[in-house]
Amino acid sequence: MMNKEIKIAIIGLGYVGLPLARLFATKYPVVGFDIDQERINELRSGHDNTREVATEKLQSVLIQDDPDLNTKGLYCTTDSNLLKSCNYIIVTVPTPVDEEKQPDLKPLISSSETVGNILSKGDVVIYESTVYPGATEEICVPVLEKFSGLEVNTDFFVGYSPERINPGDKEHTVTKILKITAGSTPEIALKVDNLYKSIITAGTHLAPTIKVA
C-alpha cells in the first residue's frame, strides 16, 4: 500500500462519528462528512447540540477554510468530493432497527455507495457501525467494489472496529474504551490497529479477522 501522509474521512457526524473526528483531528487532517446540512452548519459554528463534544474542544480543532487539509484539524462538509483526498475512510453511520427488530442497513449501504464513488487505489475503508458478523464482507464490500470499479485486497482494503459508545456517558468516552480492531489482510489489520492506537489511551485489541471483531 502506498505510504501517503495519513488523511482521514469520517462518514456520519453523530454521537459516534463526531467525538472520533475531533480526536483524530488533534493529530491528523480530518474531513467530517454528513448529509445533514443543518448539522454541518451547527458544527462549523463550533457547537455540538448532542453535547458529546464540548464547545471548546470542538472549536480547538475546527478548520473553516482549508478543505485541502494541509494541516491537522477538522473540516466539516456535505460535499463528498472533498473525501477524495483522504486515504483512511471511517464509516460511523447509525444502524437502527426496523419494526421487525431487524437491523436497517440502508444508511450503511448508502454511505458505502458514497465512499465507493470517491475510492482511490490504496485507500482503507474502516467500518465502525455496529453490524452482525459477516455484514461488512457480505454487504458493504460488494457495494464498494460496484461503485468504485476497484477490487478489495487488490486495489483497496477494509478494516473494522465496532463502536462501543454509550451516548451521554461522559466517563466511558472514546479514548477510555478498549478498541477492537481488524483488517482485511494481516498488513492492513496492523495499519488499522496502529491508527487507533495513536489516539486511544485505553489501548486496542487486534482481532484475527473482521468477522471475529
N, C-alpha and C positions, 0 to 999 in steps of 0.2 A: 504494500500500500504506500502511496506517495506520502512523504513526510512534509506536509504543508503545515503552516502555522495553524494552530487549533482555532477554529471559529465555530461557535455553537449556535444552533437554532433551537428554540423551544416552541413547540406547536401546542397552543392552548394555554392561556394565562389565567387559569382558575386557581383553586386553593393548593393544587399540586405544582402546577407549572410556574406560577409567579415566584414563590419562595425559592424554587430551584434556579430560575433565571436570575434572580437577584444574587444568589450565592455564587453561581458561575461567573457573573459579571464582575465580581471582585477580583477575578484572576484572568478572565478571558473576554474577548469581544463576543457579545451575545445579541442575536436578533430574537426578540419575543414576538411571536405571531399569533393573532387571534382574529376570527372572522367577525367579532362583535366590535363595530367602530366606536360605540359608546364606551366600552371597556377600555379600548386603546386610548381614547381621549382622556378618560379618567386617569389612567396610569401615566400618560405623558404629562399630565398636570401635577404628577407627583403624589397622587393619593390612591390608596387601595381600599375600596369600600368593603371588601371582605375582611379587612383588618388582619389578614395573615402576615402582611409585611408592614412594619412601622413606617410612617411617613419619612422620617429622617434616613432610615436605611434604604428606602426606595430612591429618594432624591439623591443620595450619595453615589448611586451607580448609573443614574439615567443619562443617556446621551440624546440630545434633541436634534442634532444637525449633522450627524456623520453616519448615514446608512451604509457607507462602505466599510465601516468598522475597522479603522486603522488603529484603534486603541481599545483597551479593556473597558467594559461598560455595557449597558443595556439599551438597545434601541427597539422601541415597540412600534409595531406596524400591522396593517391589514393587507399589505402588498406582498404577495407570495414570491414575486420576482426577486425580492431582496434576500430570499433564502438561498439563492444560487451561490452566494459567496461562502456559505457555511459547509464544513465537511463533517461535522457531527450534528445530526438532526434528532432531537429528542421529542417523542410524541407523548403528551400528557393530557390528552382529551378524556373527558369522563366516559365511563361505560355504565350508563344507567340500566335498570332492569325494566322490562315492559310489564304489561298487565298479567302475563302468564309467568312472571318471575324469571323470564329468560333474559340473558344479557342483550341489550340493544347495541349492536356493533356498528350502527350507522355512522356515529361520529368518528369511530376508528377507521372505517372504510373510507369515509370522505376525506379524512386527514391523510390517509395513505395515498389517495389519488393526488392530493395537493403536493405531497412530498415526491411522488413518482414523477410529477411534471417538472420538478426542479433538480432531480438527482443527477450527480456527475460521477464519473468513474473515481473509485477510491473512497467515496462517501460511506459513512457508517450511520445507519438509522437505528436508534435505540427506542424501544417501546417501554413506557412506564405504566401505561394504562393497565388496570387490573383485568386480566382475561383468563379464561380457562386454559389448562395446559394444552399446547399444540396450536392455539389460535394464532399466535404470531407467525408460525411457519405455514399454517394451512390457509389462513385468511389474508393476513397483511402482506406477506411476501409476494404472492401471486399478483396482488394489486400493484405493488411497487414495480414488479417486473413488467406488467402490462403497460403502465403509464410512462415508464422510463425507457422501455425498449432495452433495458440492461438486464444482466443475469446475476442473481445472488451468488456470492462467494467467488465470482469471477470479476465482475465489474464493481459491485458494491457489497456491503456487508451489513449484518443485522446484529443488534445487541438487545438484551432485555434486562430490566432492573425494576421489578414491581414496586410501585409506590406504597408506602406504609404510613401515610399521614392521617392523623385524626384532625379534621377541620376544627379550628378554635383552640386546639391543645397547644398552650404556649410553653409547656415543659418539654414534651417529646417532639421537638422541632426537627426539621430535615437533617441537620448536622448531627443530631444526637441519637439517631436510629441506625442500627447496623444495616448497611445497604447490600442487598443480594444482587450480584451481577452475573451476566452470562453473555456469550457471543457465539456467532455462527461458525467461527473457526477458533482454534486454540489461540492463535496470534491476536485475533480481534477481541477475544474474551479478555486477554491481558490488557489491551488498549482501553477497553471499556472500564475494566476494573481500576486501572491507573487514573483514568479521567475522574471517576467518582472519588477515588482515594485522595485526590488533590483538594477536595473540599469537605469531605465528610469526616468530622473528628471522631465519630464512633467507630470508624473503620468500615471495611467491606468484606463480603464473603463471596468468593468466586465459585459459582455452581458449575458442575461438569457440563451441563447442557442448558439450552434455553427452556426446554420442557420441564426440567427439574426445577429451575428457578421459578 
